[in-house]
Amino acid sequence: MRECWGCGNYQAYYTKGYCKFDRCDYGNCTKQQKIVEKHESCEQWRSNAIRRSIRKGICLKVLDNALSDISEMRQILSEEKKEN
């Protein structure tokens, strides 16, 4: 059987680290409504390919917006530097 960490019903838990969030070895199963270990398995496993592609699209959009904002800030700072 396939493990929970690759299931579309599995939502991993994270703990706050020093400069990032670290993925835990357990998470929430939305089908069974309980906390499960990432290496467990069950008959209700389903693919998470759709959710993964949606997340990638959202990440690309956010990165594009961030790059645009950084470019604008660079232009403003460059113009201020030329004026001084």
C-alpha positions in Angstrom: 0.0 0.0 0.0 1.0 3.6 -0.5 2.1 5.8 2.4 0.1 8.7 3.8 2.7 11.4 3.0 1.8 11.0 -0.7 -1.9 11.0 -0.3 -4.3 13.8 -1.3 -6.1 13.4 2.0 -2.9 14.0 4.1 -2.1 17.5 5.4 1.4 17.6 7.0 2.0 19.4 10.3 4.9 21.8 10.6 6.9 23.1 13.6 8.5 26.5 13.6 12.3 26.3 13.3 14.9 29.1 13.5 14.4 30.6 10.1 11.9 28.2 8.5 9.1 25.7 9.2 10.1 22.1 9.5 7.8 19.3 8.3 6.8 16.8 11.1 6.6 13.1 10.7 2.8 13.2 11.3 -0.2 15.1 9.9 -3.9 15.2 9.6 -6.0 12.7 7.5 -9.0 14.6 6.2 -10.8 11.3 5.3 -10.4 9.6 8.7 -10.4 12.9 10.7 -7.4 11.9 12.8 -3.7 12.4 13.2 -1.6 9.9 11.3 2.1 9.1 10.9 3.4 9.9 7.4 4.4 6.3 6.8 1.0 4.8 7.6 -1.3 3.6 4.9 -5.0 2.9 4.3 -7.5 1.9 1.7 -8.7 5.5 1.2 -5.5 6.7 -0.4 -5.9 9.1 -3.4 -3.5 10.9 -5.6 -2.6 14.5 -4.8 -1.5 15.4 -8.3 -4.3 18.0 -8.7 -3.5 19.7 -5.4 0.2 19.7 -6.3 -0.4 21.4 -9.6 -2.6 24.0 -8.0 0.0 24.8 -5.4 2.7 25.1 -8.2 0.5 27.6 -10.0 -0.1 29.7 -6.9 3.6 29.6 -6.1 4.5 30.8 -9.6 2.0 33.7 -9.4 3.3 34.8 -5.9 6.9 34.6 -7.2 6.0 36.6 -10.2 4.4 39.3 -8.1 7.4 39.3 -5.7 9.8 39.7 -8.6 7.8 42.6 -9.9 7.8 44.3 -6.5 11.5 43.9 -6.2 12.1 45.3 -9.7 10.0 48.3 -8.8 12.0 48.9 -5.6 15.3 48.5 -7.5 14.2 51.2 -10.0 13.1 53.6 -7.2 16.4 53.1 -5.3 18.5 53.5 -8.5 16.7 56.7 -9.4 17.3 58.1 -5.8 20.9 57.2 -6.0 21.3 59.0 -9.4 19.6 62.1 -8.0 22.0 62.2 -5.0 
